[in-house]
């Protein structure tokens, strides 16, 4: 049991705030405080319960604010902020094969560093305190995350074709193992084994990733059943659905984090429920790419661990988890013509405790004694947040990322009074603008008359090695 707040001098006390704890024993405090020492929450309660003898190095006034757990973006490709708006209004496979994969061949450490830094700025400013990344140059990603102060599960995407980072496919597993060793035991950063998808990874590669994940007791994260065409392709290749294929290969267990899971059969759902697979729902990306609507009510009914994610900025365009929660709650209501399915409470749980469970973050997602102090303060002094009847509904249906005033991770302020404290957002934006100019020049340069045909030659087309 956590020590009482009065036992020691505290590091911080947040006072005079409304507190949404997400703790079923004491979900909401009308006028309360949160006491923190060494990054851990010591006490949460009503202001009248706070002894005048309690001392703290900092007393943070939360008047007019709602304190709640920080949001967890369970599936993103952080550095893809540099591709924001690059290839919109396209189906998934066209988007991937004709745009994303070709330009990623030119990806550099510098691009990933600054793109990830921009993502961290965006996430901090919109109330995200932890995330699950899935991209390239993961060592650089981890270093940026450490500087930012955020919490993250990171990993290097593995394919059957060469990577701009590690080179030939066999080197990807070596690179991932090095990451697992380097970041083992870090308080904020952990590593997953991350094969990209069934259509880009052979059964042999998938089995090797499974063995590596098991050896290091690490999560294994993959895109699964995102579109009808993907399911048809895997069924044609292997005689099974993507979920059935994973089951045959022995990858379907509680170590697996399955992202998207849009196209699932009743048999798939039953297999996932029995295996304890963890799932990340990405409604806005799935909508924008026309991939479909995941069977979230059925997944909820099976008590499958569920997180919520924005996906990358190339397929969603922002990393605002408040928008993602709102979309998740509304989408399934209109899809089922039932206003009671997928409640605000269920969605907020996916974005807090659920995301923590999916990514393997222990002691976060709830404000209660003994939990680590990953929290945000939402400024309620805004017309769209008045009046406040039901805090959970207000957060999901009315609040947005710009309402976040302060952000803390493990007792460290990352943003106070809307000012970032760990990253220089102006410098970061300037560098990413320059990268955007480089990408634009690269895009425009091949649109020249072909000497052979006299026709315009597009920059992108299906790539033979993808």
PyMOL commands that set and color helices and strands:
alter all, ss='L'
color gray80, all
select helices_A, chain A and resi 5-7+47-49+78-83+92-104+109-125+138-148+169-182+203-216+228-238+242-249+266-275+283-288+296-301+321-336+344-359+383-385+391-397+401-403+425-445
alter helices_A, ss='H'
color red, helices_A
select strands_A, chain A and resi 10-20+28-37+40-46+56-61+65-69+71-76+128-133+151-154+157-158+189-191+194-195+220-224+256-260+278-281+306-308+375-379+404-409+412-416+419-420
alter strands_A, ss='S'
color yellow, strands_A
deselect
rebuild
show_as cartoon
